[in-house]
């Protein structure tokens, strides 16, 4: 297939996640046997600025009800990526630049907010269409 031929041009492992056409969602908890994170953390979206989609990684040292939400500059929620109880571990979710109704949002600055139990953190990101 074309992707196999393209992959052969690269040295090392290729992260195909940013190029997948599937609906964004949880990419999984990384390695089951890996040690659990020691503290809560939200990592910056990557890539940032982004065009098609950006990936957010966060760490949960224990199970917690988790909400990962995208907000505009006025503080209005645009997209709820997660709103459920998640197990301890490292989690990744993608945002494709769409709101909860599936409409593309405009180029601009947005915020991603993670609320996991008592922990809260936010990251700024730029969407360039």
C-alpha positions in Angstrom: 0.0 0.0 0.0 1.0 3.7 -0.3 1.5 4.0 3.5 3.9 1.1 3.5 6.0 2.6 0.7 6.0 6.0 2.4 7.0 4.4 5.8 9.9 2.6 4.1 11.4 6.1 3.4 11.7 6.9 7.1 14.3 5.6 9.5 13.0 4.6 12.9 9.5 4.4 14.1 6.8 6.7 12.5 4.0 8.1 14.7 1.0 7.8 12.2 -1.6 9.1 14.7 -1.6 12.7 13.4 -2.4 11.3 9.9 -5.2 8.9 10.7 -8.6 9.7 9.2 -10.6 8.0 12.0 -12.6 10.1 14.5 -10.5 11.5 17.3 -10.6 9.7 20.6 -8.7 8.0 23.3 -5.5 6.5 21.9 -5.1 4.2 24.9 -3.4 3.9 28.2 0.3 3.3 27.5 1.8 0.0 28.5 -0.1 -1.9 31.1 3.0 -3.0 33.0 4.6 0.5 33.0 5.0 2.1 36.4 2.1 4.5 37.3 2.7 8.2 37.2 3.7 9.8 40.6 1.5 12.9 40.1 -1.2 14.4 38.0 0.0 16.3 34.9 -1.3 17.8 31.6 1.3 18.0 28.9 1.1 20.7 26.1 -0.8 19.7 23.0 1.4 18.4 20.2 1.8 19.8 17.6 1.1 23.4 18.6 0.3 25.4 16.6 -1.7 22.8 14.7 -3.9 22.5 11.6 -5.6 19.1 11.4 -5.4 17.8 15.0 -3.4 18.0 18.2 -2.8 15.4 20.8 -3.1 16.0 24.6 -1.3 13.6 27.0 -2.0 13.6 30.7 -1.0 11.5 33.6 -3.2 10.2 36.4 -1.5 8.6 39.4 -4.8 7.1 40.5 -8.3 6.6 39.1 -10.3 9.8 38.9 -13.3 11.3 37.3 -11.7 13.2 34.4 -12.9 16.0 32.2 -10.8 17.3 29.3 -12.5 20.3 27.6 -11.6 22.8 24.9 -12.5 26.4 25.5 -12.4 29.6 23.4 -10.8 32.8 24.5 -14.1 33.9 26.1 -14.2 30.8 28.3 -17.0 29.1 26.4 -16.7 25.3 26.3 -16.5 24.2 22.7 -15.6 20.5 22.9 -15.7 17.9 25.7 -13.1 15.3 24.8 -13.4 13.3 28.0 -16.0 13.2 30.8 -15.7 9.9 32.6 -13.8 8.0 35.3 -10.4 6.9 34.0 -7.9 4.5 35.5 -4.4 5.5 36.7 -1.9 5.8 33.8 -0.9 7.9 30.9 -3.7 8.9 28.6 -3.8 10.6 25.2 -6.7 12.2 23.4 -6.9 14.1 20.1 -8.8 17.2 19.1 -9.6 17.8 15.5 -10.5 21.5 15.7 -14.2 20.8 15.8 -16.9 21.7 18.4 -19.3 19.3 20.0 -21.7 19.7 17.0 -18.9 18.6 14.6 -18.4 22.1 13.1 -14.9 23.3 12.4 -13.9 26.2 14.6 -12.0 29.2 13.3 -8.3 29.8 13.4 -7.3 31.2 16.8 -6.2 30.6 20.3 -7.9 28.0 22.5 -7.5 26.5 25.9 -7.5 22.9 26.9 -8.5 22.3 30.5 -8.0 19.1 32.4 -10.0 18.5 35.6 -9.2 15.2 37.3 -10.5 14.9 40.8 -9.1 17.9 42.7 -6.4 18.5 40.1 -6.9 21.1 37.5 -4.5 22.4 34.7 -4.8 24.2 31.4 -2.8 24.6 28.3 -3.0 27.2 25.5 -3.0 26.1 21.9 -3.2 27.8 18.5 -5.3 26.5 15.6 -4.1 27.7 12.1 -6.4 26.8 9.2 
